[in-house]
Amino acid sequence: MKKIVIAVSILYSFFALSANLTKIDFQQKDDLSYLNFNFDKNDFKIKKFQVVKDKQVIIDIENAVSTQRVLRAFDTSEFSGSVVFVSAFKAPGSSKDIRVVIQLRDNVRSKIQTSGNLASIIFENRYGAFASSKEQDNVVSAVEEKKAERLLKPKSKSMEDILENLTLSGQKKYVGNKISLNVKDMKINDILDLIADASGFNVIMTNDVAELKPLSLNLVNVPWDQALDTVLSINKLVAEKNGAILTIKTLAQATEEKRKEREATQIKEVAEPLVTKILPISYSKAKDLTTLLKDYVTPARGSIIADERTNNLIINDTLETTEKIAKIVDILDRQTPQVLIESKIVEVNEGYQKQIGLQNGLNFGYDPIGQIPTSTELTGSASTTSISGPGLSFSSAPTTGEATRNLLGVTISRFGRLFDLNFQLQLLESESKGKIIASPRVVTKHNVKAEIISTDTTSFEEREGTGEDLTITFKETTAELSLAVTPQVANDGAIDLIVELSKEQFGTAPAAGAPPDKTKRQVKTNVLVENGSTIVLGGLYSYSKIESHSGVPYLKDVPIVGWLFRTPYNPQISKTELVIFITPRVINQERAGLTSSL
């Protein structure tokens, strides 16, 4: 009885120290196949080897045990992916290791991904799937990630991605499995064979590599791709990647091959017949395109000429070069973005401001525009409140804080739907609570200034001399309302607007025969707005004061008792705010080649 208890205890301790593989399942998602291993704890080690000759991937799981029900073979060929058969069994000669043999349709890239008690072997069903997938092998801290941005890092830990990274120049980040090398006076080709065996990649070496002097190395626990890169760098070797195969040759041999390739290309170019093609240019100037494209023609053979009368390009070059230039022209010869600018200039009286929450300013829209550049010139004084919703349901509570974007007294906001805005402005005008001064509309091109000016003229008398020498001359003075907008259209359809608004208004003449006073309200700003959205500029105030009283003629002017015969003095003070709504819209977005649409 005691022996049985001891045996059970030893068996229990054995399983307790090892990770238990509880489940193996297979999944296929789009261009990736997943072979998942579930353990009861994360105390396991997993290694991957690829047998290129047999189109197999071998997975060794160390310090892991499982039951016969889990360790089985299953056919995955019906998934039409890269994995056709999986066989899991206990590793030969070990009681705590598990081996999984995966048969592939073809030699594809694969990688290991672990997360807690889950390990996954991921296979590509299509070349390049790793690069487009959102799988991440490691989670690094923000500091490490920022540092890694400056390094050349393989797209994944797959063999082809690592080999591709080795052929690039610059500071690199190594991600291969770690190996150790301690050799003395060993030939370079033998060292490369050791690294290839440890990593599983395919290597071809030229005869010149075998003739290099022997090398001594003592590398401990370094990534295999770093060890390979070190050997290549020390011996001035060049690696060229072709799929999953790395060809290694000396620098002199690589340079000579490049020279021969250039000579062969030049001979081919000289022997290749020339073709002539005429490209009609619709929106650009052919002469300007000639300056841009002259560097693409074949030296000493090709030519490109602009016919200014017909605005055509005449290309005489090889067929390949001609087609390449034609593709470039197709991209460059696009319509210049044309912008329809709709605006409304409104004067809102103070009484209506109090009713709709505009007592201290105005902020139409769903979200405020961002920071205004330091070069912006604004005049006026206001704080902001907000309105929202279809039909513009207003709020009377003024907003505070950063969200208002009330800079130098002028409020700048954005409104999404012009239809709702027009409805509310018409309602405002019908109730005599405001007045739409102007509704200018103009179409202009990208980076071209559009300007609309409305002039109000009044006359005044100018007197010179007295008596019989009195001369009366009528002179005119003008007050202008001008709006100038310069749009700059970004490739995504957003529009950068430079807005300049100036409004002059007549006041009262200080004396008979004097010209009337003029007030001027002006705003200059630069804002970024989405295509079709409406920006709002507000906070430009105008004050007026009317002094009047009435009473019994003559008696109201009698000293001391005159106040008995007249009404109390009641000055009327009015305050209006000038509000500008501007809606830019790109009207030829598709033909201009812009990426987004309304």
C-alpha positions as CSV (number, residue, x, y, z in Angstrom):
1,M,0.0,0.0,0.0
2,K,2.8,2.4,0.9
3,K,4.5,1.7,-2.5
4,I,1.3,2.6,-4.4
5,V,1.0,5.9,-2.5
6,I,4.6,6.8,-3.2
7,A,4.2,6.0,-6.9
8,V,1.0,8.2,-7.1
9,S,2.9,11.0,-5.4
10,I,5.8,10.9,-7.8
11,L,3.4,10.8,-10.8
12,Y,1.4,13.8,-9.4
13,S,4.7,15.7,-8.8
14,F,5.8,14.9,-12.4
15,F,2.6,16.3,-13.9
16,A,2.5,19.3,-11.5
17,L,5.9,20.5,-12.7
18,S,5.1,20.2,-16.4
19,A,2.6,22.3,-18.4
20,N,-0.4,20.2,-19.4
21,L,-1.5,20.6,-23.1
22,T,-5.3,20.5,-22.8
23,K,-6.4,21.3,-26.4
24,I,-5.2,21.6,-30.0
25,D,-7.4,23.3,-32.5
26,F,-7.1,24.6,-36.0
27,Q,-8.6,27.8,-37.5
28,Q,-8.4,29.6,-40.9
29,K,-9.1,33.3,-41.1
30,D,-8.7,35.0,-44.5
31,D,-5.1,34.7,-45.6
32,L,-3.8,33.1,-42.3
33,S,-4.1,29.7,-40.8
34,Y,-3.8,29.3,-37.0
35,L,-2.8,26.1,-35.1
36,N,-3.6,26.9,-31.4
37,F,-2.2,25.1,-28.3
38,N,-4.0,25.6,-24.9
39,F,-2.0,24.8,-21.7
40,D,-3.1,24.9,-18.1
41,K,-0.1,27.2,-17.3
42,N,2.5,29.2,-19.2
43,D,5.5,27.1,-17.9
44,F,6.5,25.7,-21.3
45,K,9.0,26.4,-24.1
46,I,8.1,26.1,-27.8
47,K,10.5,25.8,-30.7
48,K,9.9,25.7,-34.5
49,F,11.9,24.1,-37.2
50,Q,11.2,24.1,-41.0
51,V,12.2,21.1,-43.2
52,V,12.1,22.7,-46.6
53,K,12.8,19.5,-48.5
54,D,9.7,17.8,-47.1
55,K,7.5,20.9,-46.9
56,Q,7.1,20.4,-43.2
57,V,7.2,22.5,-40.0
58,I,8.2,20.7,-36.8
59,I,7.1,22.1,-33.4
60,D,8.9,20.9,-30.2
61,I,7.1,21.8,-27.0
62,E,9.4,21.4,-24.0
63,N,8.3,20.8,-20.4
64,A,4.8,19.8,-21.5
65,V,2.6,16.6,-21.2
66,S,-0.8,15.7,-22.5
67,T,-3.2,12.8,-22.9
68,Q,-3.7,10.5,-25.8
69,R,-7.0,12.1,-26.6
70,V,-5.3,15.5,-27.2
71,L,-2.2,14.0,-28.9
72,R,-3.7,12.9,-32.2
73,A,-3.5,13.5,-35.9
74,F,-6.1,15.4,-37.9
75,D,-6.6,16.3,-41.6
76,T,-6.9,20.0,-42.5
77,S,-6.7,19.7,-46.3
78,E,-10.4,20.6,-46.7
79,F,-9.6,24.2,-45.5
80,S,-7.8,24.8,-48.8
81,G,-5.1,26.7,-46.9
82,S,-1.4,26.1,-46.6
83,V,-1.7,23.4,-43.8
84,V,-2.9,20.0,-45.0
85,F,-2.2,17.6,-42.0
86,V,-1.2,17.9,-38.3
87,S,0.2,15.1,-36.2
88,A,0.9,15.5,-32.4
89,F,2.7,12.9,-30.3
90,K,5.2,12.5,-27.5
91,A,8.7,13.4,-28.5
92,P,10.9,10.3,-29.0
93,G,13.2,9.7,-26.0
94,S,11.6,12.2,-23.7
95,S,8.6,12.0,-21.3
96,K,8.2,15.7,-20.8
97,D,8.3,16.9,-24.4
98,I,5.7,17.0,-27.2
99,R,6.4,17.1,-30.9
100,V,4.0,18.3,-33.6
101,V,4.6,17.7,-37.3
102,I,2.8,20.0,-39.7
103,Q,2.6,19.0,-43.4
104,L,2.3,22.0,-45.8
105,R,1.1,22.3,-49.3
106,D,4.1,24.5,-50.1
107,N,6.9,26.1,-48.1
108,V,5.3,29.1,-46.7
109,R,6.2,31.5,-43.9
110,S,5.1,30.9,-40.4
111,K,5.6,32.4,-36.9
112,I,5.1,31.6,-33.3
113,Q,2.8,33.8,-31.1
114,T,2.4,33.2,-27.4
115,S,0.0,34.9,-24.9
116,G,-0.2,33.5,-21.4
117,N,-1.4,29.9,-21.6
118,L,-2.0,30.1,-25.3
119,A,0.5,29.4,-28.1
120,S,-0.3,29.8,-31.8
121,I,1.6,28.8,-34.9
122,I,0.5,31.2,-37.7
123,F,0.9,30.3,-41.4
124,E,0.6,32.4,-44.5
125,N,-1.9,31.2,-47.0
126,R,-0.8,34.0,-49.4
127,Y,2.6,35.6,-49.6
128,G,2.6,39.0,-48.0
129,A,-0.3,38.2,-45.6
130,F,1.9,38.8,-42.6
131,A,2.7,42.3,-43.7
132,S,-1.0,43.3,-44.1
133,S,-2.3,41.5,-41.0
134,K,-2.6,43.4,-37.7
135,E,-0.9,40.6,-35.7
136,Q,1.8,41.9,-33.4
137,D,4.5,39.6,-32.0
138,N,5.4,41.6,-29.0
139,V,3.9,44.4,-26.9
140,V,6.6,47.0,-26.2
141,S,6.5,50.1,-24.0
142,A,5.9,53.5,-25.5
143,V,9.5,54.5,-25.0
144,E,10.8,51.3,-26.7
145,E,8.3,51.7,-29.6
146,K,9.4,55.3,-30.2
147,K,13.1,54.1,-30.2
148,A,12.3,51.2,-32.6
149,E,10.8,53.6,-35.1
150,R,14.3,54.7,-36.0
151,L,15.4,51.1,-36.6
152,L,15.0,48.8,-39.6
153,K,12.8,46.1,-38.1
154,P,11.6,43.0,-40.0
155,K,7.9,42.9,-40.6
156,S,7.7,39.7,-38.6
157,K,9.9,36.9,-37.2
158,S,9.3,34.9,-40.4
159,M,12.4,33.8,-42.3
160,E,11.7,35.9,-45.5
161,D,11.1,39.1,-43.5
162,I,14.3,38.6,-41.5
163,L,16.3,37.9,-44.7
164,E,14.9,40.9,-46.4
165,N,15.9,43.1,-43.5
166,L,19.5,41.8,-43.8
167,T,19.8,43.1,-47.3
168,L,18.8,46.6,-46.3
169,S,21.2,49.3,-45.2
170,G,20.9,51.3,-42.0
171,Q,20.5,50.7,-38.3
172,K,18.7,47.4,-37.8
173,K,16.7,45.6,-35.1
174,Y,17.3,41.9,-34.8
175,V,14.5,39.5,-33.9
176,G,15.8,36.1,-34.8
177,N,16.1,33.2,-32.3
178,K,19.2,33.5,-30.1
179,I,22.2,31.2,-30.8
180,S,25.8,30.8,-29.5
181,L,28.9,30.4,-31.7
182,N,32.4,29.6,-30.4
183,V,34.7,28.7,-33.3
184,K,38.4,29.2,-34.0
185,D,40.0,29.5,-37.4
186,M,36.9,28.2,-39.2
187,K,36.2,28.8,-42.8
188,I,33.6,31.4,-43.6
189,N,31.4,29.0,-45.6
190,D,31.4,26.6,-42.6
191,I,30.4,29.4,-40.2
192,L,27.5,30.4,-42.5
193,D,26.4,26.7,-42.7
194,L,26.3,26.6,-38.9
195,I,24.1,29.8,-38.7
196,A,21.9,28.4,-41.5
197,D,21.4,25.1,-39.6
198,A,20.6,26.9,-36.4
199,S,18.1,29.3,-38.0
200,G,16.6,27.1,-40.8
201,F,17.1,29.5,-43.7
202,N,18.4,28.6,-47.1
203,V,21.8,30.0,-48.2
204,I,23.8,29.8,-51.4
205,M,27.5,30.9,-51.4
206,T,29.7,31.6,-54.3
207,N,33.2,30.1,-54.7
208,D,34.9,33.4,-53.7
209,V,33.3,33.2,-50.2
210,A,35.0,29.8,-49.6
211,E,38.4,31.3,-50.4
212,L,38.2,33.9,-47.7
213,K,40.5,33.7,-44.6
214,P,39.2,31.6,-41.7
215,L,37.5,33.5,-38.9
216,S,37.3,33.1,-35.1
217,L,34.1,33.9,-33.3
218,N,32.8,33.8,-29.7
219,L,29.1,34.9,-29.8
220,V,26.9,34.0,-26.8
221,N,23.2,34.2,-26.9
222,V,22.8,36.6,-29.8
223,P,20.0,36.7,-32.4
224,W,21.0,34.5,-35.4
225,D,20.3,37.3,-37.9
226,Q,22.7,39.6,-35.9
227,A,25.3,36.9,-36.0
228,L,24.9,36.5,-39.8
229,D,25.0,40.3,-40.3
230,T,28.2,40.5,-38.2
231,V,29.9,37.8,-40.4
232,L,28.8,39.5,-43.6
233,S,30.0,42.9,-42.3
234,I,33.5,41.7,-41.2
235,N,34.2,40.0,-44.5
236,K,32.6,42.6,-46.7
237,L,30.1,40.2,-48.1
238,V,26.9,41.1,-49.8
239,A,23.6,39.3,-49.3
240,E,20.9,39.2,-52.0
241,K,17.5,37.9,-51.1
242,N,15.4,35.9,-53.6
243,G,12.3,34.6,-51.9
244,A,13.4,32.5,-48.9
245,I,16.9,32.0,-50.3
246,L,19.8,34.2,-49.4
247,T,22.7,34.4,-51.9
248,I,26.0,35.5,-50.4
249,K,28.9,36.8,-52.5
250,T,31.9,39.1,-52.1
251,L,31.6,42.9,-52.5
252,A,33.9,42.8,-55.5
253,Q,31.8,40.1,-57.2
254,A,28.5,41.9,-56.5
255,T,30.0,45.2,-57.8
256,E,31.1,43.5,-61.0
257,E,27.7,41.9,-61.5
258,K,26.0,45.2,-61.1
259,R,28.3,46.7,-63.7
260,K,27.6,44.0,-66.1
261,E,23.8,44.4,-65.5
262,R,24.1,48.1,-66.2
263,E,26.0,47.5,-69.4
264,A,23.5,44.9,-70.5
265,T,20.7,47.4,-69.8
266,Q,22.4,50.1,-71.8
267,I,23.0,47.7,-74.7
268,K,19.3,46.8,-74.5
269,E,18.2,50.4,-74.5
270,V,20.4,51.2,-77.5
271,A,19.1,48.2,-79.4
272,E,15.4,48.8,-78.5
273,P,13.5,50.7,-81.2
274,L,12.1,54.1,-80.4
275,V,8.4,54.8,-80.6
276,T,6.6,58.2,-80.8
277,K,3.5,59.0,-78.8
278,I,1.4,62.2,-78.6
279,L,-0.2,62.9,-75.3
280,P,-3.0,65.5,-75.3
281,I,-2.9,67.7,-72.2
282,S,-6.2,68.9,-70.9
283,Y,-5.7,70.9,-67.7
284,S,-2.0,71.6,-67.3
285,K,0.4,73.4,-69.6
286,A,2.4,71.1,-71.8
287,K,5.5,73.3,-71.5
288,D,5.4,73.1,-67.7
289,L,5.1,69.3,-67.8
290,T,8.1,69.1,-70.1
291,T,10.3,70.6,-67.4
292,L,9.0,68.0,-64.9
293,L,9.4,65.0,-67.2
294,K,12.7,65.6,-68.9
295,D,14.6,63.6,-66.3
296,Y,12.5,60.5,-67.1
297,V,13.5,60.2,-70.8
298,T,16.3,57.8,-71.9
299,P,19.6,59.7,-71.9
300,A,21.1,60.4,-75.4
301,R,18.1,58.8,-77.1
302,G,14.8,59.9,-75.8
303,S,13.2,63.3,-76.2
304,I,10.0,65.1,-75.0
305,I,8.7,68.2,-76.8
306,A,5.7,70.5,-75.9
307,D,3.5,71.8,-78.7
308,E,2.1,75.0,-77.2
309,R,-0.4,75.6,-79.9
310,T,-2.3,72.3,-79.4
311,N,-1.0,71.8,-75.8
312,N,0.2,68.3,-76.6
313,L,3.3,66.4,-75.5
314,I,5.3,64.6,-78.2
315,I,7.4,61.8,-76.7
316,N,10.0,59.9,-78.7
317,D,11.5,57.1,-76.6
318,T,11.5,53.4,-75.9
319,L,8.1,51.7,-75.4
320,E,8.8,51.1,-71.7
321,T,9.8,54.7,-71.0
322,T,6.9,56.1,-73.1
323,E,4.4,54.1,-71.1
324,K,6.0,55.2,-67.8
325,I,5.8,58.9,-68.8
326,A,2.2,58.4,-69.9
327,K,1.2,57.1,-66.5
328,I,2.9,60.1,-64.8
329,V,1.1,62.5,-67.1
330,D,-2.3,60.8,-66.3
331,I,-1.7,61.5,-62.6
332,L,-0.4,65.1,-63.1
333,D,-2.9,66.2,-65.7
334,R,-5.9,66.6,-63.4
335,Q,-8.4,69.5,-63.0
336,T,-7.4,72.1,-60.6
337,P,-9.8,71.9,-57.6
338,Q,-12.6,74.5,-58.0
339,V,-14.3,75.7,-54.8
340,L,-17.8,77.2,-54.6
341,I,-17.8,79.6,-51.7
342,E,-21.3,80.4,-50.3
343,S,-21.5,83.0,-47.5
344,K,-24.0,84.9,-45.6
345,I,-23.3,88.1,-43.7
346,V,-25.9,88.7,-41.0
347,E,-26.5,91.5,-38.5
348,V,-28.2,90.2,-35.3
349,N,-29.7,92.7,-32.8
350,E,-29.1,92.6,-29.1
351,G,-32.7,91.7,-28.2
352,Y,-32.6,88.6,-30.3
353,Q,-29.2,87.7,-28.9
354,K,-30.7,87.6,-25.4
355,Q,-33.5,85.4,-26.6
356,I,-31.3,82.9,-28.3
357,G,-28.3,82.9,-26.0
358,L,-26.2,85.4,-27.9
359,Q,-26.0,88.1,-25.3
360,N,-22.2,87.7,-25.0
361,G,-21.3,86.4,-28.4
362,L,-22.0,83.6,-30.8
363,N,-20.9,80.0,-31.4
364,F,-22.9,78.1,-34.0
365,G,-22.1,74.5,-34.6
366,Y,-21.3,71.1,-33.3
367,D,-17.6,71.5,-32.7
368,P,-15.3,74.5,-32.5
369,I,-12.6,75.1,-35.1
370,G,-9.0,74.5,-33.8
371,Q,-6.4,77.0,-32.9
372,I,-5.9,80.1,-35.1
373,P,-2.4,80.9,-36.4
374,T,-0.6,83.7,-34.6
375,S,-0.7,85.8,-37.8
376,T,-4.5,86.1,-37.5
377,E,-5.8,89.6,-37.2
378,L,-9.1,90.0,-35.5
379,T,-11.1,92.9,-34.1
380,G,-14.2,93.0,-31.9
381,S,-15.1,91.7,-28.5
382,A,-17.3,88.8,-27.5
383,S,-17.6,85.5,-25.6
384,T,-19.4,82.5,-26.8
385,T,-22.5,80.3,-26.4
386,S,-23.6,77.4,-28.4
387,I,-26.6,76.2,-30.6
388,S,-27.2,72.8,-32.0
389,G,-29.5,70.4,-33.8
390,P,-31.7,70.5,-36.9
391,G,-33.3,73.9,-37.1
392,L,-30.8,75.3,-34.6
393,S,-32.3,74.9,-31.1
394,F,-30.4,77.5,-29.2
395,S,-29.0,77.5,-25.6
396,S,-28.9,80.6,-23.5
397,A,-26.1,79.4,-21.2
398,P,-22.7,80.9,-22.2
399,T,-19.9,78.4,-22.6
400,T,-16.6,78.8,-20.9
401,G,-13.2,77.2,-21.1
402,E,-11.0,76.0,-23.9
403,A,-13.8,74.6,-26.0
404,T,-15.1,78.0,-27.0
405,R,-12.0,79.0,-29.0
406,N,-12.8,82.7,-28.4
407,L,-9.6,84.4,-29.5
408,L,-9.1,88.2,-29.4
409,G,-12.9,88.6,-29.0
410,V,-13.9,86.9,-32.2
411,T,-15.7,83.5,-32.1
412,I,-14.9,80.9,-34.8
413,S,-17.1,77.8,-35.1
414,R,-18.2,75.2,-37.6
415,F,-21.7,74.1,-38.6
416,G,-22.5,70.9,-40.4
417,R,-25.8,71.4,-42.3
418,L,-26.3,74.5,-44.5
419,F,-30.0,73.7,-44.9
420,D,-30.8,74.1,-41.2
421,L,-28.7,77.3,-41.1
422,N,-30.6,78.9,-44.0
423,F,-34.0,78.0,-42.4
424,Q,-33.0,79.7,-39.1
425,L,-31.6,82.8,-40.8
426,Q,-34.8,83.2,-42.8
427,L,-36.9,82.9,-39.6
428,L,-34.6,85.4,-38.0
429,E,-35.2,87.9,-40.8
430,S,-38.9,87.3,-41.0
431,E,-39.3,88.2,-37.3
432,S,-37.3,91.4,-37.8
433,K,-34.7,90.3,-35.3
434,G,-31.9,90.4,-37.7
435,K,-31.0,91.2,-41.2
436,I,-29.1,89.3,-43.9
437,I,-26.8,92.0,-45.3
438,A,-25.4,90.0,-48.2
439,S,-25.4,86.4,-49.5
440,P,-22.4,86.4,-51.9
441,R,-21.6,83.3,-53.9
442,V,-18.4,82.9,-56.0
443,V,-16.4,80.1,-57.6
444,T,-12.6,80.2,-57.5
445,K,-9.7,77.8,-58.1
446,H,-7.3,76.3,-55.7
447,N,-4.9,79.0,-54.3
448,V,-6.7,81.8,-56.2
449,K,-8.2,84.7,-54.2
450,A,-11.9,85.4,-54.7
451,E,-13.2,88.8,-53.7
452,I,-16.6,90.3,-53.6
453,I,-17.2,94.1,-52.9
454,S,-20.5,95.9,-52.3
455,T,-20.4,99.7,-52.1
456,D,-22.8,102.1,-50.5
457,T,-22.5,105.7,-51.6
458,T,-23.8,108.9,-50.0
459,S,-23.4,112.6,-50.8
460,F,-22.7,115.6,-48.6
461,E,-22.3,119.3,-49.2
462,E,-19.0,121.1,-49.1
463,R,-19.2,124.9,-48.8
464,E,-16.5,127.3,-49.6
465,G,-16.6,131.1,-49.3
466,T,-19.4,133.4,-48.0
467,G,-22.1,135.6,-49.4
468,E,-21.9,136.0,-53.2
469,D,-18.6,134.0,-53.2
470,L,-20.3,131.0,-51.6
471,T,-19.6,127.8,-53.6
472,I,-21.5,124.6,-52.8
473,T,-20.0,121.3,-54.0
474,F,-21.6,117.9,-53.6
475,K,-19.1,115.2,-52.9
476,E,-19.5,111.5,-52.6
477,T,-18.2,109.1,-49.9
478,T,-18.4,105.3,-50.0
479,A,-18.7,102.6,-47.4
480,E,-17.6,99.1,-48.6
481,L,-18.6,95.6,-47.6
482,S,-15.8,93.3,-48.9
483,L,-15.2,89.6,-48.5
484,A,-12.0,88.0,-49.8
485,V,-11.5,84.2,-49.5
486,T,-8.4,82.2,-50.7
487,P,-9.0,78.4,-50.6
488,Q,-6.3,75.8,-50.5
489,V,-7.6,72.3,-51.1
490,A,-5.8,69.4,-49.4
491,N,-5.6,66.0,-51.0
492,D,-8.2,64.5,-48.6
493,G,-10.7,67.2,-49.6
494,A,-10.2,69.5,-46.5
495,I,-10.0,73.2,-47.3
496,D,-7.7,75.7,-45.8
497,L,-9.4,79.1,-45.9
498,I,-7.8,82.6,-45.7
499,V,-10.7,84.8,-44.9
500,E,-10.6,88.6,-45.0
501,L,-13.9,90.5,-44.2
502,S,-14.3,94.3,-44.0
503,K,-17.5,96.2,-43.4
504,E,-17.8,100.0,-43.3
505,Q,-21.0,101.7,-42.1
506,F,-22.1,105.3,-42.2
507,G,-22.9,107.1,-39.0
508,T,-24.2,110.7,-38.5
509,A,-22.5,113.8,-39.8
510,P,-20.8,115.7,-36.9
511,A,-21.9,119.0,-38.4
512,A,-23.9,120.4,-41.3
513,G,-22.0,120.1,-44.6
514,A,-19.5,117.6,-43.0
515,P,-19.0,114.1,-44.4
516,P,-20.7,111.4,-42.2
517,D,-18.7,109.4,-39.8
518,K,-17.8,105.9,-40.8
519,T,-17.3,102.8,-38.6
520,K,-15.3,99.8,-39.8
521,R,-15.4,96.2,-38.7
522,Q,-12.7,93.9,-40.0
523,V,-11.6,90.3,-39.4
524,K,-8.7,88.3,-41.0
525,T,-8.2,84.7,-40.1
526,N,-7.0,81.3,-41.4
527,V,-9.1,78.2,-40.7
528,L,-9.2,74.6,-41.8
529,V,-12.7,73.3,-42.6
530,E,-14.1,70.1,-44.0
531,N,-15.5,70.1,-47.5
532,G,-19.1,71.3,-47.3
533,S,-19.1,72.3,-43.7
534,T,-19.9,75.9,-42.6
535,I,-17.6,78.1,-40.5
536,V,-19.0,80.9,-38.4
537,L,-17.2,84.1,-37.5
538,G,-18.8,86.3,-34.8
539,G,-18.2,88.8,-32.2
540,L,-18.0,92.0,-34.3
541,Y,-20.2,94.5,-32.5
542,S,-21.7,97.9,-33.4
543,Y,-23.3,100.3,-30.9
544,S,-25.7,103.2,-31.6
545,K,-27.3,105.7,-29.2
546,I,-30.4,107.8,-30.1
547,E,-31.2,110.7,-27.8
548,S,-34.8,112.1,-28.1
549,H,-37.5,113.7,-26.0
550,S,-40.9,115.2,-26.6
551,G,-43.1,117.8,-25.0
552,V,-45.2,121.0,-25.3
553,P,-43.5,123.4,-27.7
554,Y,-41.8,126.4,-26.1
555,L,-43.1,125.5,-22.6
556,K,-40.8,122.4,-22.5
557,D,-37.8,124.7,-22.9
558,V,-38.7,127.1,-20.0
559,P,-36.0,127.0,-17.3
560,I,-36.8,125.3,-14.0
561,V,-40.4,124.3,-14.8
562,G,-39.9,123.1,-18.4
563,W,-39.5,119.5,-17.2
564,L,-43.2,119.6,-16.3
565,F,-44.1,120.0,-20.0
566,R,-41.9,117.3,-21.5
567,T,-41.5,113.5,-21.3
568,P,-38.5,112.0,-19.4
569,Y,-35.2,111.8,-21.2
570,N,-35.0,108.2,-22.6
571,P,-31.9,107.5,-24.7
572,Q,-32.2,104.4,-26.9
573,I,-29.1,102.3,-27.1
574,S,-28.9,99.4,-29.6
575,K,-26.2,96.9,-30.2
576,T,-25.8,94.6,-33.2
577,E,-23.4,91.8,-33.9
578,L,-22.0,91.0,-37.3
579,V,-21.9,87.3,-38.0
580,I,-20.4,85.7,-41.1
581,F,-21.2,82.2,-42.3
582,I,-18.9,80.7,-45.0
583,T,-19.4,77.3,-46.7
584,P,-16.7,76.1,-49.1
585,R,-17.5,73.2,-51.3
586,V,-15.2,71.5,-53.9
587,I,-17.4,71.1,-57.0
588,N,-15.0,68.9,-59.1
589,Q,-13.7,66.6,-56.4
590,E,-13.6,63.5,-58.5
591,R,-12.0,65.0,-61.6
592,A,-9.5,66.8,-59.4
593,G,-8.4,63.4,-58.1
594,L,-9.2,64.1,-54.5
595,T,-9.4,61.1,-52.2
596,S,-12.5,61.8,-50.1
597,S,-16.1,62.8,-51.0
598,L,-19.1,64.3,-49.3
